[in-house]
Amino acid sequence: MKTFFSLVNFVVGILSLLIGLGNFLFLSNNPSGIVAGGVAVVVGASFLWLATTALFSSPRKS
């Protein structure tokens, strides 16, 4: 289950980063496009952080 969660977060993070970078760099004709691209990049980075944290975390021992 942890692997599936990490895989979904990784895929969503990569797609969000691609959309955000595309909007931020190539498609932004107004300031709101730049802001939306920046928000998408932050969301994508947080999804990638969640994926790596969940994948490489070890279970707690009681």
N, C-alpha and C positions, 0 to 999 in steps of 0.2 A: 504494500500500500504506500509505503514511503517512497518507493521508486516511481510509482505512478504519479504521485503528488509532485515530485521533483520534475518529472518529465513534462507534465502539464504546465507547471510554472516556468520551466525553461523555454518551452515553445511560445507561450504567451509573452514572456519577457523579450524574446528575440523579435517577435512580430511587432511588439510595441516599440522597441528600439528602432526598427527599420521604418515604421510609419512616422515616428517622432523625428528621426534624423532626416527623412525625406521631406517632411513638412518644414522642419527647421532650416534646412539648407537649400532646397531646390524649389519648393512650391510656395514659399511664403512671400506674398505680395503686399501684405499689410502686417501691422504689429500684432494683431490677434492671432495670426497664423504662426508667428514666431513663439508667442506665449503657449499656444496649443502644442507646438512641437516640443517645447521645453518640458511641459507637463507630461507628455507622452514618454519622453526620454526618462524622466524621473520615475514614472510608473513602471517602465520596462526594467530599469535598474533595480527597483525594489523587488520585482518578480524574480529577477535573476539572483538577487541576494537570498530571497526565500528558498529558491531551488537549491542553491549550494549549501545553505545552512541546514536544510532538512536532509539533504543527501549525505552530508559528511558528519552529522551529529551522531553521537553514540547514545544508546539508551542509558537512562540513569539507573544506578543500582541502589536499592534501598538497604 
